[in-house]
């Protein structure tokens, strides 16, 4: 991919995306430029990643592919600052929550090729789940370019824009829910006598391995659960306790509540 990639914003998510792109060889260091607010950040990321850094957002926006990786509350001001630089020959990718394609065209320009995305925080360890949706101006080549970029730091799929609120619940917010599950599992192990540091490792690796089983085997989670639950065994007793305590209902409620909050914020 011989294209210049610009990042407006170099926070945790923007940096995670840049690392994935560089690690997987989708761009060389001299093809990536990013803008940030301070000299300290500029020098730190330039040293860490070996890319060109700037304090000028317009300079970063002068690229073939432009990522808007700033917080939603500052996106309108940044858009007003750089929109005169943007052209319909570029691919614009936004990771800002709460800005649908209609809003993005309003603040950036109606003739642009824009893809809206929602990665999640596991991007920072190369295991993001990202959802993307595209406008009518985006081409098949635009979509392929975007999916290749996002697959460099995890998994990515295109979805209809109408599902982006559901994505917020099932992947955007859900890492926090899983961290709570890991913490609770570790607390129980500590109560049973296991050292806390070791308990976190056992709990986290069990979640990681279970997720990998679902993805790698393609088997239904319920089928995999049934394979572990021997008659009159320990696991089925634990499963029965989770059902009594409402784990399934609580998780459904958490995901749907996050999705509803996403809908409310985008109004």
C-alpha positions in Angstrom: 0.0 0.0 0.0 2.0 3.0 -1.3 -0.1 5.6 0.3 0.6 8.4 2.8 -1.4 8.0 6.0 -2.1 10.9 8.2 -3.4 10.8 11.8 -5.0 13.8 13.3 -4.7 12.9 17.0 -2.1 10.6 18.5 -3.7 9.4 21.7 -3.9 5.8 22.9 -6.2 4.6 20.1 -4.5 6.5 17.3 -1.1 5.2 18.5 -2.4 1.6 18.7 -3.7 1.9 15.1 -0.4 3.3 13.9 1.5 0.4 15.6 -0.7 -2.2 13.9 -0.2 -0.6 10.5 3.6 -0.4 10.9 4.0 -3.8 12.5 2.1 -5.5 9.6 3.9 -3.7 6.9 0.9 -1.8 5.5 2.9 1.4 5.5 6.5 2.2 6.2 7.6 4.8 8.8 8.1 7.5 6.2 4.5 7.0 4.9 2.9 7.9 8.3 2.5 11.3 9.8 0.6 12.3 12.9 -0.4 15.5 14.6 -0.6 16.1 18.3 -1.0 19.0 20.9 2.4 19.2 22.7 6.1 19.0 22.0 6.4 16.3 24.7 4.0 14.0 22.9 5.5 14.9 19.5 9.0 13.9 20.6 7.9 10.8 22.5 5.9 9.2 19.7 8.5 10.2 17.1 11.1 8.4 19.2 8.9 5.4 19.9 7.5 4.8 16.4 10.0 6.6 14.1 7.3 8.4 12.2 7.0 12.1 11.3 5.2 14.1 14.0 3.8 17.6 13.7 1.8 20.1 15.8 0.0 21.2 12.6 -3.3 19.3 12.0 -3.4 20.6 8.4 -0.1 19.0 7.7 -1.3 15.6 8.9 -4.5 16.1 6.8 -2.5 16.4 3.6 -2.3 12.6 3.1 -4.0 9.9 0.9 -5.7 8.4 3.9 -6.6 10.7 6.9 -7.6 9.3 10.3 -9.6 11.6 12.6 -8.5 10.1 15.9 -9.5 12.9 18.2 -12.0 13.0 21.0 -15.6 13.6 19.9 -15.9 16.9 21.8 -13.0 18.4 19.8 -13.8 16.9 16.4 -16.0 19.9 15.2 -13.2 22.4 16.0 -10.6 20.2 14.3 -12.8 19.7 11.3 -13.3 23.4 10.9 -9.5 23.8 11.1 -8.6 21.3 8.4 -11.7 21.0 6.1 -10.2 23.3 3.5 -7.3 20.9 3.0 -9.4 17.8 2.4 -10.3 16.7 -1.1 -12.5 14.0 -2.7 -9.4 12.1 -3.7 -8.7 11.2 -0.1 -10.1 8.5 2.1 -11.3 9.9 5.4 -11.7 7.5 8.4 -13.2 8.7 11.6 -13.0 6.8 15.0 -15.0 9.5 16.9 -18.0 8.0 18.7 -21.3 9.7 18.3 -20.7 11.1 14.8 -22.7 9.3 12.2 -21.9 9.6 8.5 -24.4 12.4 8.0 -22.8 14.5 10.8 -19.3 13.8 9.5 -20.2 15.0 6.0 -21.8 18.1 7.5 -18.6 19.1 9.4 -16.0 17.8 6.9 -17.6 18.3 3.5 -20.2 16.6 1.4 -18.0 15.4 -1.5 -15.5 13.4 0.6 -15.1 9.6 0.8 -15.8 8.9 4.5 -15.7 5.7 6.5 -17.0 5.7 10.1 -15.4 3.2 12.5 -15.6 2.0 16.0 -12.6 0.1 17.3 -12.3 -0.9 20.9 -9.5 -0.6 23.5 -8.0 -4.1 22.9 -6.5 -2.4 19.9 -3.7 -1.5 22.3 -2.6 -5.1 22.4 -3.4 -5.8 18.7 -6.8 -7.6 19.5 -9.4 -5.0 18.6 -12.9 -5.7 17.3 -13.7 -2.9 14.9 -16.9 -2.1 13.1 -16.9 0.0 10.0 -19.6 1.6 7.8 -19.2 3.6 4.6 -21.0 6.3 2.8 -22.3 6.1 -0.8 -19.2 7.9 -2.2 -16.8 5.3 -0.8 -15.6 2.7 -3.4 -14.9 -1.0 -3.1 -11.2 0.0 -3.1 -11.8 2.4 -0.2 -13.6 -0.4 1.8 -10.8 -2.9 1.1 -8.2 -0.4 2.1 -10.0 0.3 5.4 -10.6 -3.3 6.3 -7.0 -4.1 5.7 -5.9 -1.3 7.9 -8.2 -2.3 10.8 -7.4 -6.0 10.5 -3.8 -5.0 11.2 -4.6 -4.5 14.9 -7.4 -7.1 15.4 -10.5 -8.1 13.6 -12.8 -5.8 11.6 -16.1 -6.1 9.7 -18.3 -3.8 7.8 -21.9 -3.4 9.3 -24.9 -1.3 8.3 -24.7 2.1 10.1 -28.0 1.2 11.8 -26.0 -1.4 13.8 -23.4 0.9 15.2 -25.3 1.4 18.4 -25.4 -2.4 18.9 -21.7 -2.5 18.2 -21.2 0.0 21.0 -22.7 -2.5 23.5 -21.3 -5.7 22.2 -17.7 -4.6 21.5 -17.2 -0.9 22.3 -18.2 -1.0 25.9 -18.0 -4.7 26.6 -14.3 -4.9 27.5 -15.2 -3.2 30.8 -17.8 -5.8 31.4 -15.3 -8.6 30.8 -12.7 -6.9 33.1 -15.4 -7.0 35.8 -15.9 -10.8 35.2 -12.1 -11.4 35.4 -11.9 -9.4 38.6 -14.8 -11.3 40.1 -13.3 -14.7 39.1 -10.0 -13.6 40.7 -11.7 -12.5 43.9 -13.3 -15.9 44.2 -10.0 -17.6 43.7 -8.4 -15.4 46.3 -11.2 -16.3 48.7 -10.3 -19.9 48.0 -6.6 -19.2 49.0 -4.9 -18.4 45.7 -2.5 -15.4 45.6 -4.1 -12.4 43.9 -1.5 -12.0 41.2 -1.7 -15.6 40.2 -5.5 -15.5 40.4 -5.6 -12.7 37.8 -3.4 -14.7 35.4 -5.6 -17.8 35.8 -8.8 -15.9 35.3 -7.6 -13.7 32.4 -6.0 -16.6 30.5 -9.2 -18.7 30.9 -11.2 -15.9 29.3 -8.7 -15.5 26.5 -8.6 -19.2 25.8 -12.4 -19.5 25.9 -12.8 -16.6 23.4 -10.2 -18.2 21.1 -12.1 -21.5 21.2 -15.2 -19.7 20.0 -13.4 -17.9 17.2 -11.1 -20.7 16.1 -13.6 -23.6 16.2 -16.6 -21.7 14.9 -18.7 -23.8 17.4 -21.7 -22.3 19.2 -20.8 -21.0 22.7 -23.6 -23.1 24.1 -22.1 -26.2 22.5 -18.7 -25.5 24.0 -20.2 -24.9 27.4 -22.0 -28.3 27.2 -18.7 -30.0 26.4 -17.3 -28.8 29.7 -20.3 -29.6 31.9 -20.0 -33.3 32.9 -23.0 -34.9 34.7 -22.9 -34.2 38.4 -19.6 -32.4 37.9 -18.2 -29.1 39.3 -18.8 -27.0 36.2 -22.5 -27.7 35.9 -22.9 -26.7 39.6 -21.1 -23.4 38.8 -23.3 -22.9 35.7 -26.4 -23.5 37.8 -25.2 -20.8 40.3 -24.7 -18.3 37.5 -28.2 -18.9 36.2 -29.7 -18.5 39.6 -27.8 -15.2 40.1 -28.8 -13.9 36.7 -25.5 -13.6 34.9 -27.1 -14.0 31.4 -29.8 -11.4 32.1 -27.3 -9.0 33.6 -25.0 -9.2 30.6 -27.9 -8.7 28.1 -29.1 -5.7 30.1 -25.5 -4.2 30.2 -25.0 -4.5 26.5 -28.5 -3.1 25.6 -28.1 -0.3 28.1 -24.8 0.8 26.5 -26.4 0.6 23.1 -29.3 2.8 24.2 -26.9 5.3 25.7 -25.1 5.4 22.3 -28.4 6.1 20.6 -29.2 8.9 23.1 -25.7 10.5 22.6 -26.0 10.6 18.8 -29.3 12.5 18.8 
